[in-house]
Amino acid sequence: MKRNVIAWAALAVSTAALVSSQNLTRQVPAAPKMPAESQKTARALSDAFASVAEYTKPSVVQISVQRKVANSPRAFGNGRALPPGSTPKDLEDFLKEMRKRFNPEGGLEPQQFGGIAQGTGSGFVYDDQGHILTNNHVVADAGKIVVKFHDGVEAPAHVVGTDPKSDVAVIKVENTSYPALAKGDSSKVRVGEIVMAVGSPFGLSQTVTTGIVSATERNDLGINDANDAYESFLQTDASINPGNSGGPLVDMDGRVIGINSAIMSGGRGGFGGGGGGNDGVGFAIPIDLASNVADKLIKDGKVSRARIGVAIGNLSPAEAKILGIDSKTKGALVQQVVPGSPAEKAGLKQGDVIVDFDDKPVLSVPSFRLNVAASEIGKPYNLKYFRDGKEHLAKVTLGSADVVLFDVEKESAAPEKPAAEEAPKTAIKDFGLEVQPLTEELAKGLGLKEAVGLLITSVKEDSPASAKGLEPGMVITQVIRDKKIQPVKSVKDFQELSEQSDDLMVYIKSSKIPGAFVTLSKLKKD
């Protein structure tokens, strides 16, 4: 028995030795080599990202804010409110959910009614005087502000000035030993450029994310919740989340090109997300706009904007053609001119098309409005415009927006909508509406100052008139004929013009809205 055990052991040893010797002699194929040139490019890009992150680090700060919470069920960071009839248990559950979602990582925690709410945002050193640039919504109504630098040093800060219309704010600390970020030129930013967002999402300071510029000049988004707001955002897919607000968006040279301000999450965006997550659609205020506002806040503590004194709309190709201008022309169509304004003094009239301001092309209404607002009050500027199909030049000296007010063509509000008088109604079939002459009695009932034009009595569904928002009770006072503005003479005259025109440009007035040009286009027949 013992001999058998020894034999089996010997066999096991020799088998293991055999297998071992075979493993030693078996050839293992070498792993494929990475292409040297690709590796070199990848490492260079990685080094560039790391260098930019390292360069911006000393200049980016975390901002902690304390606010007094009003004694109201609506006093929560993202505007949510408990439904009527909620019980104390509902309130407790709601607060637990909010704390879980927002703390301790950052965001706004509703502590109690009438208590103190904590908020976290970002910012960056703007100059060597201790000024820090951030968003208005980060520090608005702040009671106490504490700035935390990259090395852990904390310093109290105070608000120098805020501007809700652009969502820009400047705060200041006494410590001036930290370097300011270099400013880029946001007007030269191209779609597709690589960018980096730096900030404190969810309270996680010095967080760096990368992406590209997805679009420029995003405006009319309704992000800045202020009357007469100014918007022209850079759009980026660099990850931006609650707490990133106020932090810099930088290019690959480490120059700040924008202030991260808002994200769009599952619908319309909110400041810093307000509880929503990042869906790859973030918005940053261009640094050109932000620095213009910041410099005024630092100098004066407020922002004084220039104004030319016109109500304007974008020029469509159809309107350009009707006005005798090249259909590819970009410009701003003058809807109204404020009496006594710089525009009126410069000779501008309703129906003019502004194509150049300060020797720069007017590419859109928002960009023109921003350029004028950022210009110097009391300084004359070159203006180029078209009238009757001809180019004109003028000088316009800008006034203050606090003085040049838009109370143009303000009609009195009608107490109630008057019924149309028993008068013949004429159908303008190609554009889907019916009209009748406007009488003194109807004009008075509509709150209009003059009985001039044609009253719209009905609008057909899915018609050109309906598509442009025309409604019964609106009045057509003028038309564009032979490149010129002309009053509406009669129903018959208007009907004949409509039959001759594929595109009809009319001026609409009502007691509800300011006067404006509207272009109706006939439906194309199959």
SULUR-V117287 format. One record per residue. N is the residue number from 1. D_CENTER is the distance of its C-alpha to the mean C-alpha in whole Angstrom. Layout:
<<N D_CENTER> <N D_CENTER>>
This chain:
<<1 91> <2 90> <3 91> <4 89> <5 86> <6 86> <7 86> <8 83> <9 81> <10 83> <11 81> <12 78> <13 78> <14 79> <15 76> <16 73> <17 75> <18 75> <19 71> <20 70> <21 72> <22 70> <23 67> <24 68> <25 68> <26 66> <27 63> <28 59> <29 57> <30 55> <31 51> <32 49> <33 48> <34 44> <35 44> <36 44> <37 41> <38 39> <39 39> <40 39> <41 36> <42 34> <43 36> <44 34> <45 31> <46 31> <47 33> <48 30> <49 27> <50 30> <51 30> <52 27> <53 27> <54 30> <55 28> <56 25> <57 27> <58 29> <59 25> <60 23> <61 24> <62 24> <63 23> <64 25> <65 24> <66 27> <67 26> <68 28> <69 28> <70 29> <71 32> <72 30> <73 29> <74 25> <75 25> <76 24> <77 21> <78 19> <79 20> <80 23> <81 26> <82 29> <83 31> <84 33> <85 37> <86 36> <87 39> <88 39> <89 39> <90 36> <91 34> <92 36> <93 35> <94 31> <95 31> <96 33> <97 30> <98 27> <99 30> <100 30> <101 26> <102 25> <103 28> <104 30> <105 27> <106 24> <107 22> <108 23> <109 26> <110 28> <111 31> <112 33> <113 32> <114 33> <115 32> <116 30> <117 27> <118 26> <119 23> <120 22> <121 19> <122 19> <123 19> <124 21> <125 24> <126 22> <127 26> <128 30> <129 30> <130 28> <131 25> <132 22> <133 18> <134 16> <135 13> <136 14> <137 14> <138 17> <139 19> <140 19> <141 22> <142 24> <143 28> <144 28> <145 26> <146 28> <147 27> <148 28> <149 29> <150 30> <151 33> <152 33> <153 34> <154 32> <155 32> <156 31> <157 28> <158 27> <159 24> <160 24> <161 21> <162 18> <163 15> <164 13> <165 11> <166 9> <167 10> <168 13> <169 16> <170 20> <171 23> <172 26> <173 29> <174 33> <175 33> <176 32> <177 34> <178 31> <179 29> <180 26> <181 23> <182 24> <183 21> <184 20> <185 18> <186 15> <187 16> <188 18> <189 16> <190 17> <191 16> <192 19> <193 19> <194 20> <195 19> <196 19> <197 18> <198 20> <199 20> <200 22> <201 21> <202 23> <203 25> <204 26> <205 26> <206 25> <207 24> <208 23> <209 21> <210 21> <211 19> <212 18> <213 14> <214 14> <215 11> <216 10> <217 8> <218 5> <219 4> <220 6> <221 5> <222 6> <223 6> <224 7> <225 10> <226 12> <227 14> <228 13> <229 9> <230 8> <231 4> <232 5> <233 5> <234 8> <235 9> <236 12> <237 15> <238 17> <239 17> <240 15> <241 17> <242 17> <243 19> <244 17> <245 14> <246 15> <247 17> <248 16> <249 15> <250 18> <251 20> <252 24> <253 25> <254 24> <255 21> <256 18> <257 15> <258 12> <259 12> <260 11> <261 9> <262 9> <263 10> <264 11> <265 15> <266 17> <267 14> <268 11> <269 10> <270 11> <271 11> <272 13> <273 14> <274 16> <275 19> <276 18> <277 18> <278 17> <279 17> <280 16> <281 12> <282 10> <283 7> <284 8> <285 8> <286 10> <287 14> <288 15> <289 12> <290 13> <291 17> <292 17> <293 16> <294 18> <295 21> <296 21> <297 21> <298 24> <299 26> <300 25> <301 24> <302 21> <303 19> <304 21> <305 19> <306 20> <307 20> <308 22> <309 23> <310 22> <311 20> <312 19> <313 18> <314 17> <315 21> <316 22> <317 25> <318 27> <319 26> <320 27> <321 30> <322 31> <323 31> <324 33> <325 30> <326 30> <327 27> <328 25> <329 24> <330 21> <331 20> <332 19> <333 22> <334 23> <335 23> <336 25> <337 26> <338 27> <339 30> <340 31> <341 28> <342 28> <343 27> <344 30> <345 32> <346 31> <347 32> <348 29> <349 30> <350 28> <351 28> <352 27> <353 25> <354 23> <355 23> <356 23> <357 22> <358 24> <359 25> <360 22> <361 21> <362 19> <363 17> <364 14> <365 14> <366 10> <367 12> <368 15> <369 14> <370 12> <371 16> <372 18> <373 16> <374 17> <375 20> <376 24> <377 25> <378 28> <379 28> <380 29> <381 27> <382 28> <383 27> <384 27> <385 27> <386 29> <387 32> <388 34> <389 33> <390 34> <391 32> <392 32> <393 32> <394 31> <395 31> <396 28> <397 28> <398 25> <399 25> <400 24> <401 21> <402 23> <403 26> <404 24> <405 24> <406 23> <407 26> <408 26> <409 29> <410 28> <411 31> <412 33> <413 32> <414 34> <415 36> <416 36> <417 36> <418 39> <419 41> <420 42> <421 45> <422 48> <423 47> <424 47> <425 44> <426 43> <427 41> <428 39> <429 39> <430 37> <431 34> <432 35> <433 35> <434 38> <435 39> <436 41> <437 42> <438 41> <439 43> <440 44> <441 44> <442 41> <443 39> <444 40> <445 39> <446 36> <447 35> <448 35> <449 37> <450 38> <451 40> <452 39> <453 38> <454 38> <455 37> <456 35> <457 37> <458 36> <459 33> <460 34> <461 32> <462 31> <463 31> <464 29> <465 29> <466 28> <467 25> <468 24> <469 24> <470 27> <471 29> <472 33> <473 33> <474 31> <475 33> <476 33> <477 34> <478 34> <479 34> <480 33> <481 37> <482 38> <483 35> <484 35> <485 34> <486 37> <487 38> <488 38> <489 42> <490 43> <491 43> <492 45> <493 43> <494 40> <495 41> <496 43> <497 40> <498 38> <499 41> <500 41> <501 37> <502 35> <503 32> <504 32> <505 30> <506 30> <507 29> <508 28> <509 29> <510 29> <511 29> <512 26> <513 24> <514 24> <515 26> <516 24> <517 25> <518 25> <519 26> <520 29> <521 30> <522 33> <523 33> <524 35> <525 38> <526 39>>
